């Protein structure tokens, strides 16, 4: 597959978070960014089909991930928050 070189502008905190993730996984920044993109595409395909995304923490608590879209995606990113799921 051909690759395309591009430039991405990130806020410093997002750049540092992605760099820390890459370092922790011992992979390149580019590879970490590709993994993040693939994860987002997979999650979005589930959300588009009406799926609920649940996370069970080690102690057993379950939370639902809720994705929201910013009113103006050009100035504010979409957000994700976790809401507790009652047992």
VEXLO-286799 format. One record per atom (N, C-alpha, C): x, y negated, z; residue number from 0; residue in three letters. Coordinates in nm, 4 decimals, padded with zeros to 6 digits, always signed. Example, Ala and Ser with C-alpha at 12.3 -4.5 7.8 and 13.67 -1.06 7.14 Angstrom:
BEGIN
+----------+----------+----------+-----+-----+
!        x !        y !        z !   i !  aa !
+----------+----------+----------+-----+-----+
! +01.3190 ! +00.5690 ! +00.7800 !   0 ! Ala !
! +01.2300 ! +00.4500 ! +00.7800 !   0 ! Ala !
! +01.3200 ! +00.3300 ! +00.7800 !   0 ! Ala !
! +01.2850 ! +00.2250 ! +00.7080 !   1 ! Ser !
! +01.3670 ! +00.1060 ! +00.7140 !   1 ! Ser !
! +01.2900 ! -00.0030 ! +00.7870 !   1 ! Ser !
+----------+----------+----------+-----+-----+
***
This chain:
BEGIN
+----------+----------+----------+-----+-----+
!        x !        y !        z !   i !  aa !
+----------+----------+----------+-----+-----+
! +00.0836 ! +00.1164 ! +00.0000 !   0 ! Unk !
! +00.0000 ! +00.0000 ! +00.0000 !   0 ! Unk !
! +00.0896 ! -00.1246 ! +00.0000 !   0 ! Unk !
! +00.0557 ! -00.2193 ! -00.0833 !   1 ! Unk !
! +00.1324 ! -00.3438 ! -00.0903 !   1 ! Unk !
! +00.1086 ! -00.4266 ! +00.0351 !   1 ! Unk !
! +00.2086 ! -00.5016 ! +00.0746 !   2 ! Unk !
! +00.1928 ! -00.5915 ! +00.1883 !   2 ! Unk !
! +00.2000 ! -00.7350 ! +00.1398 !   2 ! Unk !
! +00.1364 ! -00.8218 ! +00.2150 !   3 ! Unk !
! +00.1331 ! -00.9644 ! +00.1837 !   3 ! Unk !
! +00.1896 ! -01.0398 ! +00.3018 !   3 ! Unk !
! +00.2821 ! -01.1290 ! +00.2752 !   4 ! Unk !
! +00.3380 ! -01.2131 ! +00.3808 !   4 ! Unk !
! +00.2428 ! -01.3294 ! +00.4027 !   4 ! Unk !
! +00.2138 ! -01.3572 ! +00.5283 !   5 ! Unk !
! +00.1239 ! -01.4674 ! +00.5611 !   5 ! Unk !
! +00.1732 ! -01.5375 ! +00.6862 !   5 ! Unk !
! +00.1200 ! -01.6534 ! +00.7103 !   6 ! Unk !
! +00.1512 ! -01.7285 ! +00.8313 !   6 ! Unk !
! +00.0244 ! -01.7407 ! +00.9130 !   6 ! Unk !
! +00.0358 ! -01.7170 ! +01.0418 !   7 ! Unk !
! -00.0788 ! -01.7253 ! +01.1318 !   7 ! Unk !
! -00.0455 ! -01.8241 ! +01.2422 !   7 ! Unk !
! -00.1358 ! -01.9165 ! +01.2677 !   8 ! Unk !
! -00.1167 ! -02.0103 ! +01.3778 !   8 ! Unk !
! -00.1910 ! -01.9562 ! +01.4995 !   8 ! Unk !
! -00.1192 ! -01.9407 ! +01.6098 !   9 ! Unk !
! -00.1779 ! -01.8912 ! +01.7338 !   9 ! Unk !
! -00.1477 ! -01.9901 ! +01.8452 !   9 ! Unk !
! -00.2417 ! -02.0048 ! +01.9386 !  10 ! Unk !
! -00.2071 ! -02.0812 ! +02.0589 !  10 ! Unk !
! -00.0918 ! -02.0086 ! +02.1301 !  10 ! Unk !
! -00.0099 ! -02.0835 ! +02.2001 !  11 ! Unk !
! +00.1080 ! -02.0253 ! +02.2631 !  11 ! Unk !
! +00.0731 ! -01.9097 ! +02.3559 !  11 ! Unk !
! -00.0346 ! -01.9216 ! +02.4324 !  12 ! Unk !
! -00.0703 ! -01.8146 ! +02.5259 !  12 ! Unk !
! -00.1082 ! -01.6857 ! +02.4528 !  12 ! Unk !
! -00.1725 ! -01.6960 ! +02.3362 !  13 ! Unk !
! -00.2079 ! -01.5767 ! +02.2596 !  13 ! Unk !
! -00.0827 ! -01.5137 ! +02.1975 !  13 ! Unk !
! +00.0089 ! -01.5984 ! +02.1496 !  14 ! Unk !
! +00.1351 ! -01.5476 ! +02.0964 !  14 ! Unk !
! +00.2119 ! -01.4723 ! +02.2049 !  14 ! Unk !
! +00.2232 ! -01.5333 ! +02.3217 !  15 ! Unk !
! +00.2968 ! -01.4708 ! +02.4324 !  15 ! Unk !
! +00.2305 ! -01.3399 ! +02.4754 !  15 ! Unk !
! +00.0979 ! -01.3361 ! +02.4770 !  16 ! Unk !
! +00.0267 ! -01.2130 ! +02.5149 !  16 ! Unk !
! +00.0538 ! -01.1020 ! +02.4128 !  16 ! Unk !
! +00.0520 ! -01.1357 ! +02.2831 !  17 ! Unk !
! +00.0779 ! -01.0355 ! +02.1798 !  17 ! Unk !
! +00.2233 ! -00.9899 ! +02.1843 !  17 ! Unk !
! +00.3146 ! -01.0821 ! +02.2080 !  18 ! Unk !
! +00.4564 ! -01.0464 ! +02.2188 !  18 ! Unk !
! +00.4798 ! -00.9545 ! +02.3383 !  18 ! Unk !
! +00.4156 ! -00.9851 ! +02.4519 !  19 ! Unk !
! +00.4291 ! -00.9012 ! +02.5708 !  19 ! Unk !
! +00.3726 ! -00.7611 ! +02.5451 !  19 ! Unk !
! +00.2612 ! -00.7548 ! +02.4732 !  20 ! Unk !
! +00.2021 ! -00.6251 ! +02.4391 !  20 ! Unk !
! +00.2971 ! -00.5452 ! +02.3512 !  20 ! Unk !
! +00.3544 ! -00.6104 ! +02.2511 !  21 ! Unk !
! +00.4490 ! -00.5423 ! +02.1621 !  21 ! Unk !
! +00.5703 ! -00.4935 ! +02.2407 !  21 ! Unk !
! +00.6215 ! -00.5787 ! +02.3272 !  22 ! Unk !
! +00.7383 ! -00.5393 ! +02.4078 !  22 ! Unk !
! +00.7051 ! -00.4213 ! +02.4986 !  22 ! Unk !
! +00.5893 ! -00.4241 ! +02.5625 !  23 ! Unk !
! +00.5482 ! -00.3161 ! +02.6530 !  23 ! Unk !
! +00.5350 ! -00.1840 ! +02.5781 !  23 ! Unk !
! +00.4863 ! -00.1905 ! +02.4542 !  24 ! Unk !
! +00.4694 ! -00.0692 ! +02.3741 !  24 ! Unk !
! +00.5949 ! -00.0327 ! +02.2947 !  24 ! Unk !
! +00.6949 ! -00.1205 ! +02.3017 !  25 ! Unk !
! +00.8198 ! -00.1014 ! +02.2283 !  25 ! Unk !
! +00.7961 ! -00.0888 ! +02.0783 !  25 ! Unk !
! +00.7147 ! -00.1828 ! +02.0264 !  26 ! Unk !
! +00.6869 ! -00.1909 ! +01.8836 !  26 ! Unk !
! +00.7087 ! -00.3358 ! +01.8406 !  26 ! Unk !
! +00.7116 ! -00.3579 ! +01.7109 !  27 ! Unk !
! +00.7312 ! -00.4941 ! +01.6609 !  27 ! Unk !
! +00.6044 ! -00.5778 ! +01.6825 !  27 ! Unk !
! +00.6244 ! -00.7082 ! +01.6823 !  28 ! Unk !
! +00.5113 ! -00.8008 ! +01.6925 !  28 ! Unk !
! +00.4125 ! -00.7739 ! +01.5786 !  28 ! Unk !
! +00.4657 ! -00.7554 ! +01.4578 !  29 ! Unk !
! +00.3798 ! -00.7306 ! +01.3414 !  29 ! Unk !
! +00.2983 ! -00.6031 ! +01.3594 !  29 ! Unk !
! +00.3619 ! -00.4974 ! +01.4090 !  30 ! Unk !
! +00.2894 ! -00.3712 ! +01.4298 !  30 ! Unk !
! +00.1807 ! -00.3888 ! +01.5361 !  30 ! Unk !
! +00.2106 ! -00.4613 ! +01.6425 !  31 ! Unk !
! +00.1105 ! -00.4866 ! +01.7466 !  31 ! Unk !
! -00.0063 ! -00.5662 ! +01.6895 !  31 ! Unk !
! +00.0222 ! -00.6640 ! +01.6055 !  32 ! Unk !
! -00.0826 ! -00.7435 ! +01.5433 !  32 ! Unk !
! -00.1689 ! -00.6584 ! +01.4513 !  32 ! Unk !
! -00.1052 ! -00.5689 ! +01.3754 !  33 ! Unk !
! -00.1818 ! -00.4768 ! +01.2882 !  33 ! Unk !
! -00.2719 ! -00.3857 ! +01.3708 !  33 ! Unk !
! -00.2184 ! -00.3325 ! +01.4827 !  34 ! Unk !
! -00.3003 ! -00.2464 ! +01.5688 !  34 ! Unk !
! -00.4197 ! -00.3225 ! +01.6253 !  34 ! Unk !
! -00.3951 ! -00.4473 ! +01.6661 !  35 ! Unk !
! -00.5041 ! -00.5295 ! +01.7199 !  35 ! Unk !
! -00.6110 ! -00.5533 ! +01.6132 !  35 ! Unk !
! -00.5681 ! -00.5793 ! +01.4910 !  36 ! Unk !
! -00.6625 ! -00.6004 ! +01.3816 !  36 ! Unk !
! -00.7436 ! -00.4745 ! +01.3543 !  36 ! Unk !
! -00.6766 ! -00.3600 ! +01.3494 !  37 ! Unk !
! -00.7481 ! -00.2341 ! +01.3260 !  37 ! Unk !
! -00.8473 ! -00.2043 ! +01.4380 !  37 ! Unk !
! -00.8088 ! -00.2323 ! +01.5618 !  38 ! Unk !
! -00.9000 ! -00.2128 ! +01.6750 !  38 ! Unk !
! -01.0212 ! -00.3032 ! +01.6614 !  38 ! Unk !
! -00.9980 ! -00.4290 ! +01.6262 !  39 ! Unk !
! -01.1090 ! -00.5244 ! +01.6101 !  39 ! Unk !
! -01.2027 ! -00.4815 ! +01.4987 !  39 ! Unk !
! -01.1474 ! -00.4361 ! +01.3871 !  40 ! Unk !
! -01.2320 ! -00.3905 ! +01.2770 !  40 ! Unk !
! -01.3167 ! -00.2705 ! +01.3182 !  40 ! Unk !
! -01.2580 ! -00.1769 ! +01.3913 !  41 ! Unk !
! -01.3318 ! -00.0599 ! +01.4393 !  41 ! Unk !
! -01.4425 ! -00.1007 ! +01.5358 !  41 ! Unk !
! -01.4077 ! -00.1855 ! +01.6319 !  42 ! Unk !
! -01.5075 ! -00.2308 ! +01.7291 !  42 ! Unk !
! -01.6200 ! -00.3068 ! +01.6595 !  42 ! Unk !
! -01.5852 ! -00.3946 ! +01.5668 !  43 ! Unk !
! -01.6880 ! -00.4716 ! +01.4968 !  43 ! Unk !
! -01.7803 ! -00.3809 ! +01.4166 !  43 ! Unk !
! -01.7271 ! -00.2736 ! +01.3579 !  44 ! Unk !
! -01.8128 ! -00.1813 ! +01.2838 !  44 ! Unk !
! -01.9133 ! -00.1136 ! +01.3773 !  44 ! Unk !
! -01.8708 ! -00.0832 ! +01.4994 !  45 ! Unk !
! -01.9634 ! -00.0252 ! +01.5975 !  45 ! Unk !
! -02.0694 ! -00.1262 ! +01.6391 !  45 ! Unk !
! -02.0276 ! -00.2484 ! +01.6694 !  46 ! Unk !
! -02.1206 ! -00.3536 ! +01.7107 !  46 ! Unk !
! -02.2212 ! -00.3810 ! +01.5992 !  46 ! Unk !
! -02.1738 ! -00.3843 ! +01.4747 !  47 ! Unk !
! -02.2628 ! -00.4084 ! +01.3611 !  47 ! Unk !
! -02.3710 ! -00.3020 ! +01.3491 !  47 ! Unk !
! -02.3409 ! -00.1821 ! +01.3961 !  48 ! Unk !
! -02.4384 ! -00.0723 ! +01.3914 !  48 ! Unk !
! -02.5235 ! -00.0653 ! +01.5180 !  48 ! Unk !
! -02.5063 ! -00.1637 ! +01.6074 !  49 ! Unk !
! -02.5880 ! -00.1693 ! +01.7281 !  49 ! Unk !
! -02.5340 ! -00.0885 ! +01.8446 !  49 ! Unk !
! -02.4110 ! -00.0435 ! +01.8357 !  50 ! Unk !
! -02.3537 ! +00.0361 ! +01.9437 !  50 ! Unk !
! -02.3233 ! -00.0507 ! +02.0654 !  50 ! Unk !
! -02.3298 ! +00.0115 ! +02.1824 !  51 ! Unk !
! -02.2863 ! -00.0516 ! +02.3061 !  51 ! Unk !
! -02.1487 ! +00.0042 ! +02.3388 !  51 ! Unk !
! -02.0596 ! -00.0829 ! +02.3806 !  52 ! Unk !
! -01.9255 ! -00.0390 ! +02.4162 !  52 ! Unk !
! -01.9126 ! -00.0394 ! +02.5679 !  52 ! Unk !
! -01.8910 ! +00.0779 ! +02.6234 !  53 ! Unk !
! -01.8807 ! +00.0938 ! +02.7673 !  53 ! Unk !
! -01.7383 ! +00.1335 ! +02.8043 !  53 ! Unk !
! -01.6922 ! +00.0792 ! +02.9167 !  54 ! Unk !
! -01.5599 ! +00.1111 ! +02.9682 !  54 ! Unk !
! -01.5778 ! +00.1654 ! +03.1087 !  54 ! Unk !
! -01.5207 ! +00.2826 ! +03.1336 !  55 ! Unk !
! -01.5244 ! +00.3384 ! +03.2676 !  55 ! Unk !
! -01.3865 ! +00.3243 ! +03.3292 !  55 ! Unk !
! -01.3808 ! +00.2525 ! +03.4402 !  56 ! Unk !
! -01.2541 ! +00.2304 ! +03.5088 !  56 ! Unk !
! -01.2163 ! +00.3542 ! +03.5889 !  56 ! Unk !
! -01.0924 ! +00.3587 ! +03.6317 !  57 ! Unk !
! -01.0400 ! +00.4760 ! +03.7015 !  57 ! Unk !
! -01.1235 ! +00.5140 ! +03.8234 !  57 ! Unk !
! -01.1746 ! +00.4131 ! +03.8956 !  58 ! Unk !
! -01.2531 ! +00.4429 ! +04.0150 !  58 ! Unk !
! -01.3986 ! +00.4767 ! +03.9816 !  58 ! Unk !
! -01.4344 ! +00.4777 ! +03.8520 !  59 ! Unk !
! -01.5670 ! +00.5212 ! +03.8110 !  59 ! Unk !
! -01.6633 ! +00.4105 ! +03.7738 !  59 ! Unk !
! -01.6302 ! +00.2840 ! +03.8040 !  60 ! Unk !
! -01.7176 ! +00.1731 ! +03.7667 !  60 ! Unk !
! -01.7289 ! +00.1656 ! +03.6153 !  60 ! Unk !
! -01.8518 ! +00.1407 ! +03.5661 !  61 ! Unk !
! -01.8755 ! +00.1299 ! +03.4227 !  61 ! Unk !
! -01.9146 ! -00.0139 ! +03.3900 !  61 ! Unk !
! -01.8533 ! -00.0674 ! +03.2861 !  62 ! Unk !
! -01.8849 ! -00.2020 ! +03.2409 !  62 ! Unk !
! -01.9127 ! -00.1976 ! +03.0915 !  62 ! Unk !
! -02.0047 ! -00.2836 ! +03.0485 !  63 ! Unk !
! -02.0328 ! -00.2970 ! +02.9068 !  63 ! Unk !
! -01.9578 ! -00.4186 ! +02.8535 !  63 ! Unk !
! -01.8900 ! -00.4005 ! +02.7417 !  64 ! Unk !
! -01.8238 ! -00.5130 ! +02.6774 !  64 ! Unk !
! -01.9264 ! -00.5856 ! +02.5912 !  64 ! Unk !
! -01.9365 ! -00.7170 ! +02.6109 !  65 ! Unk !
! -02.0331 ! -00.7986 ! +02.5373 !  65 ! Unk !
! -01.9543 ! -00.8995 ! +02.4546 !  65 ! Unk !
! -01.9785 ! -00.8999 ! +02.3256 !  66 ! Unk !
! -01.9079 ! -00.9887 ! +02.2341 !  66 ! Unk !
! -01.9977 ! -01.1052 ! +02.1975 !  66 ! Unk !
! -01.9423 ! -01.2253 ! +02.2013 !  67 ! Unk !
! -02.0180 ! -01.3446 ! +02.1651 !  67 ! Unk !
! -01.9447 ! -01.4193 ! +02.0557 !  67 ! Unk !
! -02.0192 ! -01.4860 ! +01.9724 !  68 ! Unk !
! -01.9612 ! -01.5635 ! +01.8628 !  68 ! Unk !
! -01.9684 ! -01.7107 ! +01.8995 !  68 ! Unk !
! -01.8614 ! -01.7824 ! +01.8774 !  69 ! Unk !
! -01.8565 ! -01.9251 ! +01.9062 !  69 ! Unk !
! -01.9486 ! -01.9999 ! +01.8101 !  69 ! Unk !
! -02.0012 ! -02.1126 ! +01.8546 !  70 ! Unk !
! -02.0857 ! -02.1950 ! +01.7682 !  70 ! Unk !
! -02.0073 ! -02.2430 ! +01.6466 !  70 ! Unk !
! -01.8812 ! -02.2740 ! +01.6664 !  71 ! Unk !
! -01.7944 ! -02.3174 ! +01.5574 !  71 ! Unk !
! -01.6670 ! -02.2336 ! +01.5590 !  71 ! Unk !
! -01.6646 ! -02.1224 ! +01.4838 !  72 ! Unk !
! -01.5481 ! -02.0340 ! +01.4852 !  72 ! Unk !
! -01.4180 ! -02.1019 ! +01.4446 !  72 ! Unk !
! -01.4261 ! -02.2148 ! +01.3758 !  73 ! Unk !
! -01.3040 ! -02.2837 ! +01.3344 !  73 ! Unk !
! -01.2331 ! -02.3481 ! +01.4530 !  73 ! Unk !
! -01.3084 ! -02.3836 ! +01.5561 !  74 ! Unk !
! -01.2479 ! -02.4526 ! +01.6704 !  74 ! Unk !
! -01.2447 ! -02.3683 ! +01.7970 !  74 ! Unk !
! -01.3257 ! -02.2650 ! +01.8032 !  75 ! Unk !
! -01.3294 ! -02.1809 ! +01.9237 !  75 ! Unk !
! -01.3451 ! -02.0348 ! +01.8813 !  75 ! Unk !
! -01.2649 ! -01.9469 ! +01.9368 !  76 ! Unk !
! -01.2746 ! -01.8060 ! +01.8981 !  76 ! Unk !
! -01.3961 ! -01.7377 ! +01.9601 !  76 ! Unk !
! -01.4300 ! -01.6248 ! +01.9029 !  77 ! Unk !
! -01.5316 ! -01.5407 ! +01.9653 !  77 ! Unk !
! -01.4769 ! -01.4941 ! +02.0995 !  77 ! Unk !
! -01.5644 ! -01.4523 ! +02.1867 !  78 ! Unk !
! -01.5201 ! -01.4118 ! +02.3201 !  78 ! Unk !
! -01.5779 ! -01.2747 ! +02.3534 !  78 ! Unk !
! -01.5144 ! -01.2104 ! +02.4488 !  79 ! Unk !
! -01.5645 ! -01.0837 ! +02.4998 !  79 ! Unk !
! -01.5655 ! -01.0942 ! +02.6514 !  79 ! Unk !
! -01.6709 ! -01.0402 ! +02.7100 !  80 ! Unk !
! -01.6784 ! -01.0370 ! +02.8566 !  80 ! Unk !
! -01.7297 ! -00.8995 ! +02.8962 !  80 ! Unk !
! -01.7037 ! -00.8641 ! +03.0205 !  81 ! Unk !
! -01.7493 ! -00.7358 ! +03.0731 !  81 ! Unk !
! -01.8618 ! -00.7600 ! +03.1707 !  81 ! Unk !
! -01.9674 ! -00.6817 ! +03.1584 !  82 ! Unk !
! -02.0804 ! -00.6889 ! +03.2508 !  82 ! Unk !
! -02.0963 ! -00.5532 ! +03.3178 !  82 ! Unk !
! -02.1176 ! -00.5543 ! +03.4480 !  83 ! Unk !
! -02.1369 ! -00.4297 ! +03.5210 !  83 ! Unk !
! -02.2620 ! -00.3597 ! +03.4721 !  83 ! Unk !
! -02.2545 ! -00.2285 ! +03.4636 !  84 ! Unk !
! -02.3682 ! -00.1454 ! +03.4238 !  84 ! Unk !
! -02.4158 ! -00.0750 ! +03.5489 !  84 ! Unk !
! -02.5445 ! -00.0906 ! +03.5797 !  85 ! Unk !
! -02.5953 ! -00.0245 ! +03.7007 !  85 ! Unk !
! -02.6062 ! +00.1254 ! +03.6796 !  85 ! Unk !
! -02.5823 ! +00.1975 ! +03.7872 !  86 ! Unk !
! -02.5800 ! +00.3431 ! +03.7826 !  86 ! Unk !
! -02.7178 ! +00.4004 ! +03.7719 !  86 ! Unk !
+----------+----------+----------+-----+-----+
***
